[in-house]
Amino acid sequence: MKNGSDYINYLSPTGLIGFWVLFIGLLFTGIMFYFVFFRFNEDDVSYKDKERKKLEEENQKTKIAKLYPKGKYWYKFFFGTSPSV
């Protein structure tokens, strides 16, 4: 007949169940470390997102160009003469 302490020995790190619990815990910790520190730093920008950002940048440049036009009129307005190009 076994004592109650014999059943607890299976859960110790040297016991059968304890070894597998530690092994699975280390494996899980390693996988989480990989996903948090290595996969997080990868640049996973989709093609559509790159296109959207490029389109937004172009729209921003056209809006800025409308606000600050570079024509002969503006040059003459600020400097009083036409630019000599």
TORPANU-215312 format. One record per residue (C-alpha): x, y, z; residue number from 1; residue in three letters. Coordinates in nm, 2 decimals. Example, Ala and Ser with C-alpha at 12.3 -4.5 7.8 and 13.67 -1.06 7.14 Angstrom:
REM residues 2
<xx->1.23&yy->-0.45&zz->0.78&num->1&residu->ALA>
<xx->1.37&yy->-0.11&zz->0.71&num->2&residu->SER>
//
This chain:
REM residues 85
<xx->0.00&yy->0.00&zz->0.00&num->1&residu->MET>
<xx->0.13&yy->0.34&zz->-0.09&num->2&residu->LYS>
<xx->0.15&yy->0.65&zz->0.13&num->3&residu->ASN>
<xx->0.02&yy->0.99&zz->0.03&num->4&residu->GLY>
<xx->0.37&yy->1.12&zz->-0.01&num->5&residu->SER>
<xx->0.44&yy->0.86&zz->-0.28&num->6&residu->ASP>
<xx->0.18&yy->1.03&zz->-0.50&num->7&residu->TYR>
<xx->0.33&yy->1.37&zz->-0.44&num->8&residu->ILE>
<xx->0.67&yy->1.23&zz->-0.56&num->9&residu->ASN>
<xx->0.53&yy->1.20&zz->-0.91&num->10&residu->TYR>
<xx->0.48&yy->1.58&zz->-0.92&num->11&residu->LEU>
<xx->0.83&yy->1.66&zz->-0.81&num->12&residu->SER>
<xx->1.08&yy->1.77&zz->-1.08&num->13&residu->PRO>
<xx->1.24&yy->1.43&zz->-1.08&num->14&residu->THR>
<xx->0.91&yy->1.25&zz->-1.10&num->15&residu->GLY>
<xx->0.74&yy->1.15&zz->-1.42&num->16&residu->LEU>
<xx->0.46&yy->1.41&zz->-1.42&num->17&residu->ILE>
<xx->0.68&yy->1.68&zz->-1.28&num->18&residu->GLY>
<xx->0.93&yy->1.64&zz->-1.56&num->19&residu->PHE>
<xx->0.67&yy->1.67&zz->-1.82&num->20&residu->TRP>
<xx->0.52&yy->1.98&zz->-1.65&num->21&residu->VAL>
<xx->0.86&yy->2.15&zz->-1.65&num->22&residu->LEU>
<xx->0.93&yy->2.05&zz->-2.01&num->23&residu->PHE>
<xx->0.60&yy->2.18&zz->-2.14&num->24&residu->ILE>
<xx->0.64&yy->2.50&zz->-1.93&num->25&residu->GLY>
<xx->0.99&yy->2.56&zz->-2.08&num->26&residu->LEU>
<xx->0.86&yy->2.49&zz->-2.43&num->27&residu->LEU>
<xx->0.57&yy->2.73&zz->-2.38&num->28&residu->PHE>
<xx->0.80&yy->3.00&zz->-2.24&num->29&residu->THR>
<xx->1.04&yy->2.97&zz->-2.53&num->30&residu->GLY>
<xx->0.76&yy->3.00&zz->-2.78&num->31&residu->ILE>
<xx->0.62&yy->3.31&zz->-2.61&num->32&residu->MET>
<xx->0.97&yy->3.46&zz->-2.59&num->33&residu->PHE>
<xx->1.00&yy->3.41&zz->-2.97&num->34&residu->TYR>
<xx->0.66&yy->3.57&zz->-3.05&num->35&residu->PHE>
<xx->0.70&yy->3.86&zz->-2.82&num->36&residu->VAL>
<xx->1.06&yy->3.96&zz->-2.89&num->37&residu->PHE>
<xx->1.13&yy->3.84&zz->-3.24&num->38&residu->PHE>
<xx->0.81&yy->3.84&zz->-3.43&num->39&residu->ARG>
<xx->0.71&yy->4.17&zz->-3.28&num->40&residu->PHE>
<xx->1.01&yy->4.34&zz->-3.44&num->41&residu->ASN>
<xx->0.94&yy->4.21&zz->-3.79&num->42&residu->GLU>
<xx->0.81&yy->4.46&zz->-4.04&num->43&residu->ASP>
<xx->0.48&yy->4.29&zz->-4.15&num->44&residu->ASP>
<xx->0.33&yy->4.57&zz->-4.35&num->45&residu->VAL>
<xx->0.09&yy->4.45&zz->-4.61&num->46&residu->SER>
<xx->0.10&yy->4.56&zz->-4.97&num->47&residu->TYR>
<xx->-0.23&yy->4.74&zz->-4.94&num->48&residu->LYS>
<xx->-0.11&yy->4.93&zz->-4.63&num->49&residu->ASP>
<xx->0.21&yy->5.04&zz->-4.82&num->50&residu->LYS>
<xx->-0.01&yy->5.16&zz->-5.11&num->51&residu->GLU>
<xx->-0.24&yy->5.35&zz->-4.87&num->52&residu->ARG>
<xx->0.06&yy->5.52&zz->-4.71&num->53&residu->LYS>
<xx->0.21&yy->5.62&zz->-5.04&num->54&residu->LYS>
<xx->-0.13&yy->5.76&zz->-5.16&num->55&residu->LEU>
<xx->-0.17&yy->5.96&zz->-4.83&num->56&residu->GLU>
<xx->0.18&yy->6.10&zz->-4.88&num->57&residu->GLU>
<xx->0.11&yy->6.20&zz->-5.23&num->58&residu->GLU>
<xx->-0.22&yy->6.37&zz->-5.13&num->59&residu->ASN>
<xx->-0.04&yy->6.55&zz->-4.85&num->60&residu->GLN>
<xx->0.22&yy->6.68&zz->-5.10&num->61&residu->LYS>
<xx->-0.05&yy->6.80&zz->-5.34&num->62&residu->THR>
<xx->-0.23&yy->6.98&zz->-5.05&num->63&residu->LYS>
<xx->0.09&yy->7.15&zz->-4.94&num->64&residu->ILE>
<xx->0.16&yy->7.25&zz->-5.31&num->65&residu->ALA>
<xx->-0.18&yy->7.41&zz->-5.32&num->66&residu->LYS>
<xx->-0.11&yy->7.61&zz->-5.01&num->67&residu->LEU>
<xx->0.23&yy->7.72&zz->-5.12&num->68&residu->TYR>
<xx->0.23&yy->7.75&zz->-5.50&num->69&residu->PRO>
<xx->0.56&yy->7.82&zz->-5.68&num->70&residu->LYS>
<xx->0.46&yy->8.03&zz->-5.98&num->71&residu->GLY>
<xx->0.58&yy->8.35&zz->-6.14&num->72&residu->LYS>
<xx->0.30&yy->8.54&zz->-5.98&num->73&residu->TYR>
<xx->0.41&yy->8.46&zz->-5.63&num->74&residu->TRP>
<xx->0.77&yy->8.54&zz->-5.70&num->75&residu->TYR>
<xx->0.68&yy->8.87&zz->-5.85&num->76&residu->LYS>
<xx->0.45&yy->8.94&zz->-5.56&num->77&residu->PHE>
<xx->0.72&yy->8.88&zz->-5.30&num->78&residu->PHE>
<xx->1.03&yy->9.02&zz->-5.48&num->79&residu->PHE>
<xx->0.88&yy->9.27&zz->-5.72&num->80&residu->GLY>
<xx->1.05&yy->9.13&zz->-6.04&num->81&residu->THR>
<xx->1.01&yy->8.82&zz->-6.26&num->82&residu->SER>
<xx->1.24&yy->8.53&zz->-6.20&num->83&residu->PRO>
<xx->1.52&yy->8.50&zz->-6.45&num->84&residu->SER>
<xx->1.53&yy->8.14&zz->-6.54&num->85&residu->VAL>
//
